[in-house]
Amino acid sequence: MHDDPPEVFVADDLDVLHRVLALHVVAQVPGQQFGGRAQFVRDALLEERWADAVVAWIDLTGVAIDVYEHGPELYTAEDGEGELSGLSLQFTPLFEE
């Protein structure tokens, strides 16, 4: 059986998440492990039906995937340069008297 996937994948939306899981988890499982469903999974991947491939993997492994629409926010270096820097920092609760 294939190793469990990493605990957390972060994506812009559900379609992107399905694609990432399909490519990085589902496609990494040897075809013989899917038994009679291997061709279905191959076709789903080649036709970019990512969710179908992921569901087949879930059926195979029994590993549930929890999806949270409002998951953790991903911040970049640019995020720290604007809103809470410079002059605006002085108007945060910490600086209230």
Biopython code that builds the backbone (N, CA, C, O; Angstrom):
import numpy as np
from Bio.PDB.StructureBuilder import StructureBuilder

atoms = [
    (1, "MET", "N", (0.845, -1.179, 0.000)),
    (1, "MET", "CA", (0.000, 0.000, 0.000)),
    (1, "MET", "C", (0.887, 1.237, 0.000)),
    (1, "MET", "O", (1.992, 1.209, 0.541)),
    (2, "HIS", "N", (0.425, 2.290, -0.584)),
    (2, "HIS", "CA", (1.131, 3.557, -0.667)),
    (2, "HIS", "C", (1.182, 4.217, 0.700)),
    (2, "HIS", "O", (0.246, 4.095, 1.489)),
    (3, "ASP", "N", (2.263, 4.909, 0.977)),
    (3, "ASP", "CA", (2.366, 5.652, 2.237)),
    (3, "ASP", "C", (1.274, 6.703, 2.301)),
    (3, "ASP", "O", (0.805, 7.182, 1.268)),
    (4, "ASP", "N", (0.871, 7.061, 3.502)),
    (4, "ASP", "CA", (-0.119, 8.111, 3.678)),
    (4, "ASP", "C", (0.422, 9.415, 3.118)),
    (4, "ASP", "O", (1.629, 9.651, 3.165)),
    (5, "PRO", "N", (-0.458, 10.273, 2.584)),
    (5, "PRO", "CA", (0.014, 11.559, 2.063)),
    (5, "PRO", "C", (0.438, 12.464, 3.209)),
    (5, "PRO", "O", (0.097, 12.218, 4.366)),
    (6, "PRO", "N", (1.182, 13.510, 2.881)),
    (6, "PRO", "CA", (1.512, 14.474, 3.934)),
    (6, "PRO", "C", (0.236, 14.988, 4.580)),
    (6, "PRO", "O", (-0.832, 14.936, 3.971)),
    (7, "GLU", "N", (0.334, 15.473, 5.780)),
    (7, "GLU", "CA", (-0.852, 15.869, 6.530)),
    (7, "GLU", "C", (-1.571, 17.068, 5.950)),
    (7, "GLU", "O", (-2.796, 17.149, 6.047)),
    (8, "VAL", "N", (-0.851, 18.003, 5.350)),
    (8, "VAL", "CA", (-1.481, 19.248, 4.925)),
    (8, "VAL", "C", (-1.089, 19.605, 3.496)),
    (8, "VAL", "O", (0.092, 19.630, 3.149)),
    (9, "PHE", "N", (-2.093, 19.879, 2.682)),
    (9, "PHE", "CA", (-1.903, 20.474, 1.366)),
    (9, "PHE", "C", (-2.698, 21.768, 1.388)),
    (9, "PHE", "O", (-3.835, 21.783, 1.858)),
    (10, "VAL", "N", (-2.125, 22.843, 0.893)),
    (10, "VAL", "CA", (-2.819, 24.123, 0.842)),
    (10, "VAL", "C", (-2.932, 24.512, -0.626)),
    (10, "VAL", "O", (-1.952, 24.470, -1.370)),
    (11, "ALA", "N", (-4.152, 24.896, -1.037)),
    (11, "ALA", "CA", (-4.384, 25.273, -2.431)),
    (11, "ALA", "C", (-5.348, 26.454, -2.491)),
    (11, "ALA", "O", (-6.084, 26.730, -1.544)),
    (12, "ASP", "N", (-5.321, 27.139, -3.627)),
    (12, "ASP", "CA", (-6.203, 28.291, -3.835)),
    (12, "ASP", "C", (-7.670, 27.928, -3.781)),
    (12, "ASP", "O", (-8.483, 28.683, -3.248)),
    (13, "ASP", "N", (-8.016, 26.768, -4.333)),
    (13, "ASP", "CA", (-9.413, 26.338, -4.346)),
    (13, "ASP", "C", (-9.469, 24.816, -4.435)),
    (13, "ASP", "O", (-8.438, 24.149, -4.527)),
    (14, "LEU", "N", (-10.677, 24.282, -4.407)),
    (14, "LEU", "CA", (-10.862, 22.832, -4.377)),
    (14, "LEU", "C", (-10.354, 22.162, -5.645)),
    (14, "LEU", "O", (-9.793, 21.069, -5.580)),
    (15, "ASP", "N", (-10.540, 22.799, -6.798)),
    (15, "ASP", "CA", (-10.045, 22.208, -8.051)),
    (15, "ASP", "C", (-8.528, 22.065, -8.034)),
    (15, "ASP", "O", (-7.991, 21.044, -8.463)),
    (16, "VAL", "N", (-7.850, 23.072, -7.547)),
    (16, "VAL", "CA", (-6.385, 23.010, -7.456)),
    (16, "VAL", "C", (-5.976, 21.920, -6.471)),
    (16, "VAL", "O", (-5.027, 21.179, -6.724)),
    (17, "LEU", "N", (-6.683, 21.821, -5.358)),
    (17, "LEU", "CA", (-6.371, 20.791, -4.370)),
    (17, "LEU", "C", (-6.537, 19.400, -4.965)),
    (17, "LEU", "O", (-5.685, 18.535, -4.764)),
    (18, "HIS", "N", (-7.637, 19.176, -5.703)),
    (18, "HIS", "CA", (-7.832, 17.872, -6.353)),
    (18, "HIS", "C", (-6.687, 17.559, -7.310)),
    (18, "HIS", "O", (-6.197, 16.431, -7.354)),
    (19, "ARG", "N", (-6.267, 18.556, -8.070)),
    (19, "ARG", "CA", (-5.171, 18.340, -9.028)),
    (19, "ARG", "C", (-3.878, 17.982, -8.298)),
    (19, "ARG", "O", (-3.182, 17.043, -8.684)),
    (20, "VAL", "N", (-3.561, 18.728, -7.249)),
    (20, "VAL", "CA", (-2.336, 18.455, -6.483)),
    (20, "VAL", "C", (-2.384, 17.052, -5.885)),
    (20, "VAL", "O", (-1.408, 16.307, -5.973)),
    (21, "LEU", "N", (-3.508, 16.688, -5.279)),
    (21, "LEU", "CA", (-3.631, 15.346, -4.703)),
    (21, "LEU", "C", (-3.528, 14.272, -5.779)),
    (21, "LEU", "O", (-2.893, 13.239, -5.568)),
    (22, "ALA", "N", (-4.152, 14.513, -6.933)),
    (22, "ALA", "CA", (-4.115, 13.537, -8.022)),
    (22, "ALA", "C", (-2.691, 13.312, -8.510)),
    (22, "ALA", "O", (-2.282, 12.173, -8.737)),
    (23, "LEU", "N", (-1.948, 14.378, -8.669)),
    (23, "LEU", "CA", (-0.593, 14.264, -9.208)),
    (23, "LEU", "C", (0.430, 13.792, -8.179)),
    (23, "LEU", "O", (1.328, 13.015, -8.503)),
    (24, "HIS", "N", (0.296, 14.259, -6.943)),
    (24, "HIS", "CA", (1.322, 13.975, -5.931)),
    (24, "HIS", "C", (1.002, 12.798, -5.023)),
    (24, "HIS", "O", (1.878, 12.306, -4.312)),
    (25, "VAL", "N", (-0.245, 12.344, -5.042)),
    (25, "VAL", "CA", (-0.610, 11.211, -4.200)),
    (25, "VAL", "C", (-1.126, 10.059, -5.058)),
    (25, "VAL", "O", (-0.541, 8.976, -5.059)),
    (26, "VAL", "N", (-2.210, 10.287, -5.782)),
    (26, "VAL", "CA", (-2.860, 9.217, -6.541)),
    (26, "VAL", "C", (-1.927, 8.632, -7.588)),
    (26, "VAL", "O", (-1.771, 7.413, -7.658)),
    (27, "ALA", "N", (-1.306, 9.468, -8.399)),
    (27, "ALA", "CA", (-0.455, 8.989, -9.494)),
    (27, "ALA", "C", (0.795, 8.273, -9.000)),
    (27, "ALA", "O", (1.484, 7.621, -9.784)),
    (28, "GLN", "N", (1.093, 8.387, -7.721)),
    (28, "GLN", "CA", (2.282, 7.743, -7.159)),
    (28, "GLN", "C", (2.021, 6.308, -6.697)),
    (28, "GLN", "O", (2.945, 5.609, -6.284)),
    (29, "VAL", "N", (0.771, 5.875, -6.768)),
    (29, "VAL", "CA", (0.407, 4.519, -6.366)),
    (29, "VAL", "C", (0.575, 3.599, -7.576)),
    (29, "VAL", "O", (0.048, 3.900, -8.647)),
    (30, "PRO", "N", (1.295, 2.489, -7.431)),
    (30, "PRO", "CA", (1.425, 1.548, -8.548)),
    (30, "PRO", "C", (0.049, 1.054, -9.010)),
    (30, "PRO", "O", (-0.829, 0.767, -8.195)),
    (31, "GLY", "N", (-0.118, 0.960, -10.332)),
    (31, "GLY", "CA", (-1.395, 0.576, -10.922)),
    (31, "GLY", "C", (-1.956, -0.727, -10.396)),
    (31, "GLY", "O", (-3.169, -0.848, -10.223)),
    (32, "GLN", "N", (-1.102, -1.708, -10.138)),
    (32, "GLN", "CA", (-1.605, -3.004, -9.677)),
    (32, "GLN", "C", (-2.319, -2.903, -8.340)),
    (32, "GLN", "O", (-3.141, -3.758, -8.012)),
    (33, "GLN", "N", (-2.015, -1.871, -7.564)),
    (33, "GLN", "CA", (-2.692, -1.710, -6.276)),
    (33, "GLN", "C", (-4.145, -1.272, -6.450)),
    (33, "GLN", "O", (-4.969, -1.467, -5.557)),
    (34, "PHE", "N", (-4.453, -0.679, -7.601)),
    (34, "PHE", "CA", (-5.835, -0.288, -7.870)),
    (34, "PHE", "C", (-6.658, -1.452, -8.411)),
    (34, "PHE", "O", (-7.874, -1.336, -8.563)),
    (35, "GLY", "N", (-6.000, -2.573, -8.703)),
    (35, "GLY", "CA", (-6.721, -3.744, -9.193)),
    (35, "GLY", "C", (-7.491, -3.421, -10.463)),
    (35, "GLY", "O", (-6.943, -2.844, -11.403)),
    (36, "GLY", "N", (-8.751, -3.794, -10.486)),
    (36, "GLY", "CA", (-9.601, -3.593, -11.657)),
    (36, "GLY", "C", (-9.936, -2.143, -11.932)),
    (36, "GLY", "O", (-10.519, -1.840, -12.973)),
    (37, "ARG", "N", (-9.592, -1.247, -11.044)),
    (37, "ARG", "CA", (-9.912, 0.184, -11.232)),
    (37, "ARG", "C", (-8.731, 0.993, -11.764)),
    (37, "ARG", "O", (-8.838, 2.208, -11.933)),
    (38, "ALA", "N", (-7.615, 0.332, -12.027)),
    (38, "ALA", "CA", (-6.420, 1.048, -12.478)),
    (38, "ALA", "C", (-6.679, 1.827, -13.767)),
    (38, "ALA", "O", (-6.277, 2.986, -13.871)),
    (39, "GLN", "N", (-7.338, 1.220, -14.741)),
    (39, "GLN", "CA", (-7.584, 1.918, -16.004)),
    (39, "GLN", "C", (-8.516, 3.097, -15.804)),
    (39, "GLN", "O", (-8.339, 4.139, -16.435)),
    (40, "PHE", "N", (-9.507, 2.949, -14.935)),
    (40, "PHE", "CA", (-10.408, 4.064, -14.622)),
    (40, "PHE", "C", (-9.605, 5.240, -14.066)),
    (40, "PHE", "O", (-9.817, 6.386, -14.462)),
    (41, "VAL", "N", (-8.685, 4.950, -13.150)),
    (41, "VAL", "CA", (-7.880, 6.011, -12.529)),
    (41, "VAL", "C", (-6.948, 6.636, -13.561)),
    (41, "VAL", "O", (-6.802, 7.858, -13.599)),
    (42, "ARG", "N", (-6.321, 5.823, -14.393)),
    (42, "ARG", "CA", (-5.447, 6.357, -15.448)),
    (42, "ARG", "C", (-6.232, 7.298, -16.364)),
    (42, "ARG", "O", (-5.792, 8.409, -16.662)),
    (43, "ASP", "N", (-7.414, 6.823, -16.808)),
    (43, "ASP", "CA", (-8.250, 7.646, -17.693)),
    (43, "ASP", "C", (-8.649, 8.953, -17.013)),
    (43, "ASP", "O", (-8.623, 10.017, -17.632)),
    (44, "ALA", "N", (-9.018, 8.865, -15.739)),
    (44, "ALA", "CA", (-9.415, 10.068, -15.001)),
    (44, "ALA", "C", (-8.265, 11.071, -14.960)),
    (44, "ALA", "O", (-8.482, 12.268, -15.145)),
    (45, "LEU", "N", (-7.059, 10.597, -14.723)),
    (45, "LEU", "CA", (-5.900, 11.484, -14.678)),
    (45, "LEU", "C", (-5.620, 12.089, -16.053)),
    (45, "LEU", "O", (-5.393, 13.294, -16.165)),
    (46, "LEU", "N", (-5.633, 11.268, -17.092)),
    (46, "LEU", "CA", (-5.345, 11.771, -18.431)),
    (46, "LEU", "C", (-6.415, 12.734, -18.928)),
    (46, "LEU", "O", (-6.122, 13.625, -19.725)),
    (47, "GLU", "N", (-7.647, 12.565, -18.467)),
    (47, "GLU", "CA", (-8.749, 13.453, -18.853)),
    (47, "GLU", "C", (-8.912, 14.626, -17.877)),
    (47, "GLU", "O", (-9.859, 15.407, -17.974)),
    (48, "GLU", "N", (-7.973, 14.727, -16.944)),
    (48, "GLU", "CA", (-7.966, 15.785, -15.933)),
    (48, "GLU", "C", (-9.237, 15.801, -15.084)),
    (48, "GLU", "O", (-9.719, 16.861, -14.684)),
    (49, "ARG", "N", (-9.767, 14.617, -14.819)),
    (49, "ARG", "CA", (-10.887, 14.470, -13.883)),
    (49, "ARG", "C", (-10.269, 14.155, -12.521)),
    (49, "ARG", "O", (-10.363, 13.043, -12.003)),
    (50, "TRP", "N", (-9.639, 15.181, -11.972)),
    (50, "TRP", "CA", (-8.844, 15.029, -10.758)),
    (50, "TRP", "C", (-9.657, 14.480, -9.590)),
    (50, "TRP", "O", (-9.189, 13.594, -8.873)),
    (51, "ALA", "N", (-10.853, 14.990, -9.394)),
    (51, "ALA", "CA", (-11.672, 14.557, -8.261)),
    (51, "ALA", "C", (-12.016, 13.081, -8.362)),
    (51, "ALA", "O", (-12.025, 12.384, -7.347)),
    (52, "ASP", "N", (-12.300, 12.584, -9.572)),
    (52, "ASP", "CA", (-12.600, 11.156, -9.750)),
    (52, "ASP", "C", (-11.411, 10.296, -9.342)),
    (52, "ASP", "O", (-11.577, 9.254, -8.708)),
    (53, "ALA", "N", (-10.218, 10.736, -9.706)),
    (53, "ALA", "CA", (-9.017, 9.988, -9.336)),
    (53, "ALA", "C", (-8.812, 10.002, -7.824)),
    (53, "ALA", "O", (-8.434, 8.988, -7.237)),
    (54, "VAL", "N", (-9.056, 11.130, -7.205)),
    (54, "VAL", "CA", (-8.890, 11.236, -5.751)),
    (54, "VAL", "C", (-9.904, 10.348, -5.041)),
    (54, "VAL", "O", (-9.559, 9.676, -4.069)),
    (55, "VAL", "N", (-11.131, 10.335, -5.501)),
    (55, "VAL", "CA", (-12.155, 9.483, -4.884)),
    (55, "VAL", "C", (-11.771, 8.013, -5.021)),
    (55, "VAL", "O", (-11.972, 7.236, -4.087)),
    (56, "ALA", "N", (-11.227, 7.622, -6.161)),
    (56, "ALA", "CA", (-10.780, 6.234, -6.342)),
    (56, "ALA", "C", (-9.669, 5.898, -5.355)),
    (56, "ALA", "O", (-9.634, 4.792, -4.816)),
    (57, "TRP", "N", (-8.755, 6.848, -5.112)),
    (57, "TRP", "CA", (-7.683, 6.631, -4.142)),
    (57, "TRP", "C", (-8.254, 6.485, -2.731)),
    (57, "TRP", "O", (-7.815, 5.630, -1.962)),
    (58, "ILE", "N", (-9.231, 7.322, -2.401)),
    (58, "ILE", "CA", (-9.873, 7.224, -1.084)),
    (58, "ILE", "C", (-10.538, 5.861, -0.927)),
    (58, "ILE", "O", (-10.421, 5.229, 0.123)),
    (59, "ASP", "N", (-11.237, 5.405, -1.968)),
    (59, "ASP", "CA", (-11.864, 4.079, -1.933)),
    (59, "ASP", "C", (-10.828, 2.984, -1.728)),
    (59, "ASP", "O", (-11.065, 2.030, -0.987)),
    (60, "LEU", "N", (-9.687, 3.118, -2.379)),
    (60, "LEU", "CA", (-8.623, 2.120, -2.281)),
    (60, "LEU", "C", (-8.001, 2.087, -0.893)),
    (60, "LEU", "O", (-7.827, 1.020, -0.305)),
    (61, "THR", "N", (-7.669, 3.263, -0.377)),
    (61, "THR", "CA", (-6.901, 3.323, 0.868)),
    (61, "THR", "C", (-7.763, 3.410, 2.119)),
    (61, "THR", "O", (-7.332, 3.026, 3.206)),
    (62, "GLY", "N", (-8.977, 3.915, 1.963)),
    (62, "GLY", "CA", (-9.821, 4.141, 3.135)),
    (62, "GLY", "C", (-9.397, 5.363, 3.934)),
    (62, "GLY", "O", (-9.905, 5.596, 5.031)),
    (63, "VAL", "N", (-8.466, 6.147, 3.391)),
    (63, "VAL", "CA", (-7.989, 7.348, 4.064)),
    (63, "VAL", "C", (-8.892, 8.508, 3.668)),
    (63, "VAL", "O", (-8.989, 8.865, 2.494)),
    (64, "ALA", "N", (-9.544, 9.086, 4.659)),
    (64, "ALA", "CA", (-10.419, 10.224, 4.396)),
    (64, "ALA", "C", (-9.583, 11.490, 4.239)),
    (64, "ALA", "O", (-8.525, 11.632, 4.853)),
    (65, "ILE", "N", (-10.068, 12.391, 3.419)),
    (65, "ILE", "CA", (-9.398, 13.679, 3.230)),
    (65, "ILE", "C", (-10.351, 14.760, 3.703)),
    (65, "ILE", "O", (-11.461, 14.898, 3.187)),
    (66, "ASP", "N", (-9.912, 15.515, 4.677)),
    (66, "ASP", "CA", (-10.713, 16.627, 5.178)),
    (66, "ASP", "C", (-10.348, 17.881, 4.393)),
    (66, "ASP", "O", (-9.173, 18.210, 4.231)),
    (67, "VAL", "N", (-11.372, 18.570, 3.912)),
    (67, "VAL", "CA", (-11.158, 19.804, 3.157)),
    (67, "VAL", "C", (-11.836, 20.931, 3.908)),
    (67, "VAL", "O", (-13.017, 20.847, 4.245)),
    (68, "TYR", "N", (-11.092, 21.968, 4.163)),
    (68, "TYR", "CA", (-11.625, 23.127, 4.858)),
    (68, "TYR", "C", (-11.594, 24.303, 3.900)),
    (68, "TYR", "O", (-10.533, 24.705, 3.423)),
    (69, "GLU", "N", (-12.779, 24.852, 3.622)),
    (69, "GLU", "CA", (-12.850, 25.981, 2.701)),
    (69, "GLU", "C", (-12.092, 27.190, 3.224)),
    (69, "GLU", "O", (-11.476, 27.925, 2.453)),
    (70, "HIS", "N", (-12.136, 27.390, 4.507)),
    (70, "HIS", "CA", (-11.480, 28.552, 5.091)),
    (70, "HIS", "C", (-10.342, 28.073, 5.975)),
    (70, "HIS", "O", (-10.419, 28.118, 7.203)),
    (71, "GLY", "N", (-9.298, 27.619, 5.326)),
    (71, "GLY", "CA", (-8.160, 27.086, 6.042)),
    (71, "GLY", "C", (-7.188, 28.170, 6.431)),
    (71, "GLY", "O", (-7.541, 29.349, 6.456)),
    (72, "PRO", "N", (-5.985, 27.787, 6.729)),
    (72, "PRO", "CA", (-4.984, 28.770, 7.149)),
    (72, "PRO", "C", (-4.654, 29.726, 6.008)),
    (72, "PRO", "O", (-4.637, 29.342, 4.839)),
    (73, "GLU", "N", (-4.395, 30.965, 6.369)),
    (73, "GLU", "CA", (-4.003, 31.945, 5.361)),
    (73, "GLU", "C", (-2.513, 31.828, 5.108)),
    (73, "GLU", "O", (-1.734, 31.561, 6.023)),
    (74, "LEU", "N", (-2.130, 32.027, 3.881)),
    (74, "LEU", "CA", (-0.729, 31.972, 3.490)),
    (74, "LEU", "C", (-0.250, 33.395, 3.255)),
    (74, "LEU", "O", (-0.771, 34.094, 2.386)),
    (75, "TYR", "N", (0.732, 33.819, 4.020)),
    (75, "TYR", "CA", (1.255, 35.171, 3.908)),
    (75, "TYR", "C", (2.584, 35.154, 3.167)),
    (75, "TYR", "O", (3.346, 34.191, 3.245)),
    (76, "THR", "N", (2.842, 36.224, 2.457)),
    (76, "THR", "CA", (4.102, 36.372, 1.735)),
    (76, "THR", "C", (4.872, 37.570, 2.299)),
    (76, "THR", "O", (4.361, 38.294, 3.153)),
    (77, "ALA", "N", (6.077, 37.769, 1.828)),
    (77, "ALA", "CA", (6.888, 38.900, 2.279)),
    (77, "ALA", "C", (6.197, 40.225, 1.980)),
    (77, "ALA", "O", (6.318, 41.175, 2.752)),
    (78, "GLU", "N", (5.477, 40.293, 0.871)),
    (78, "GLU", "CA", (4.777, 41.519, 0.502)),
    (78, "GLU", "C", (3.692, 41.870, 1.511)),
    (78, "GLU", "O", (3.395, 43.048, 1.706)),
    (79, "ASP", "N", (3.094, 40.869, 2.157)),
    (79, "ASP", "CA", (2.045, 41.133, 3.140)),
    (79, "ASP", "C", (2.571, 41.926, 4.325)),
    (79, "ASP", "O", (1.835, 42.725, 4.904)),
    (80, "GLY", "N", (3.801, 41.727, 4.689)),
    (80, "GLY", "CA", (4.379, 42.434, 5.822)),
    (80, "GLY", "C", (4.824, 43.845, 5.494)),
    (80, "GLY", "O", (5.158, 44.620, 6.391)),
    (81, "GLU", "N", (4.831, 44.181, 4.218)),
    (81, "GLU", "CA", (5.304, 45.507, 3.814)),
    (81, "GLU", "C", (4.211, 46.556, 3.816)),
    (81, "GLU", "O", (4.504, 47.751, 3.837)),
    (82, "GLY", "N", (2.960, 46.135, 3.794)),
    (82, "GLY", "CA", (1.896, 47.108, 3.638)),
    (82, "GLY", "C", (1.163, 47.429, 4.902)),
    (82, "GLY", "O", (1.566, 48.323, 5.647)),
    (83, "GLU", "N", (0.125, 46.738, 5.154)),
    (83, "GLU", "CA", (-0.881, 47.049, 6.165)),
    (83, "GLU", "C", (-0.329, 47.320, 7.556)),
    (83, "GLU", "O", (-0.686, 48.332, 8.160)),
    (84, "LEU", "N", (0.522, 46.463, 8.083)),
    (84, "LEU", "CA", (0.979, 46.617, 9.467)),
    (84, "LEU", "C", (2.422, 47.105, 9.563)),
    (84, "LEU", "O", (3.155, 46.740, 10.482)),
    (85, "SER", "N", (2.804, 47.909, 8.630)),
    (85, "SER", "CA", (4.158, 48.443, 8.725)),
    (85, "SER", "C", (4.107, 49.965, 8.770)),
    (85, "SER", "O", (3.096, 50.588, 8.445)),
    (86, "GLY", "N", (5.204, 50.527, 9.175)),
    (86, "GLY", "CA", (5.310, 51.971, 9.165)),
    (86, "GLY", "C", (4.284, 52.666, 10.037)),
    (86, "GLY", "O", (4.049, 52.273, 11.180)),
    (87, "LEU", "N", (3.692, 53.681, 9.497)),
    (87, "LEU", "CA", (2.766, 54.534, 10.215)),
    (87, "LEU", "C", (1.534, 53.780, 10.712)),
    (87, "LEU", "O", (1.066, 54.044, 11.820)),
    (88, "SER", "N", (0.997, 52.848, 9.923)),
    (88, "SER", "CA", (-0.232, 52.153, 10.315)),
    (88, "SER", "C", (-0.042, 51.298, 11.568)),
    (88, "SER", "O", (-1.003, 51.046, 12.296)),
    (89, "LEU", "N", (1.175, 50.856, 11.821)),
    (89, "LEU", "CA", (1.445, 50.058, 13.016)),
    (89, "LEU", "C", (1.106, 50.818, 14.285)),
    (89, "LEU", "O", (0.703, 50.213, 15.279)),
    (90, "GLN", "N", (1.260, 52.105, 14.266)),
    (90, "GLN", "CA", (0.986, 52.926, 15.442)),
    (90, "GLN", "C", (-0.496, 52.991, 15.792)),
    (90, "GLN", "O", (-0.858, 53.457, 16.872)),
    (91, "PHE", "N", (-1.345, 52.531, 14.894)),
    (91, "PHE", "CA", (-2.788, 52.559, 15.136)),
    (91, "PHE", "C", (-3.352, 51.192, 15.508)),
    (91, "PHE", "O", (-4.567, 50.998, 15.492)),
    (92, "THR", "N", (-2.485, 50.250, 15.842)),
    (92, "THR", "CA", (-2.934, 48.934, 16.280)),
    (92, "THR", "C", (-3.256, 48.969, 17.780)),
    (92, "THR", "O", (-2.825, 49.891, 18.472)),
    (93, "PRO", "N", (-3.998, 47.993, 18.293)),
    (93, "PRO", "CA", (-4.368, 47.986, 19.717)),
    (93, "PRO", "C", (-3.180, 48.098, 20.670)),
    (93, "PRO", "O", (-3.312, 48.683, 21.745)),
    (94, "LEU", "N", (-2.044, 47.559, 20.302)),
    (94, "LEU", "CA", (-0.886, 47.626, 21.187)),
    (94, "LEU", "C", (-0.491, 49.059, 21.506)),
    (94, "LEU", "O", (-0.012, 49.336, 22.606)),
    (95, "PHE", "N", (-0.682, 49.970, 20.568)),
    (95, "PHE", "CA", (-0.253, 51.352, 20.746)),
    (95, "PHE", "C", (-1.357, 52.248, 21.311)),
    (95, "PHE", "O", (-1.144, 53.446, 21.499)),
    (96, "GLU", "N", (-2.537, 51.678, 21.582)),
    (96, "GLU", "CA", (-3.618, 52.481, 22.174)),
    (96, "GLU", "C", (-3.306, 52.777, 23.629)),
    (96, "GLU", "O", (-2.748, 51.931, 24.327)),
    (97, "GLU", "N", (-3.650, 53.933, 24.081)),
    (97, "GLU", "CA", (-3.410, 54.310, 25.478)),
    (97, "GLU", "C", (-4.720, 54.546, 26.159)),
    (97, "GLU", "O", (-4.749, 54.875, 27.345)),
]
sb = StructureBuilder()
sb.init_structure("model")
sb.init_model(0)
sb.init_chain("A")
sb.init_seg("    ")
for serial, (resi, resn, name, xyz) in enumerate(atoms, 1):
    if name == "N":
        sb.init_residue(resn, " ", resi, " ")
    sb.init_atom(name, np.array(xyz, "f"), 0.0, 1.0, " ", f" {name:<3s}", serial, name[0])
structure = sb.get_structure()
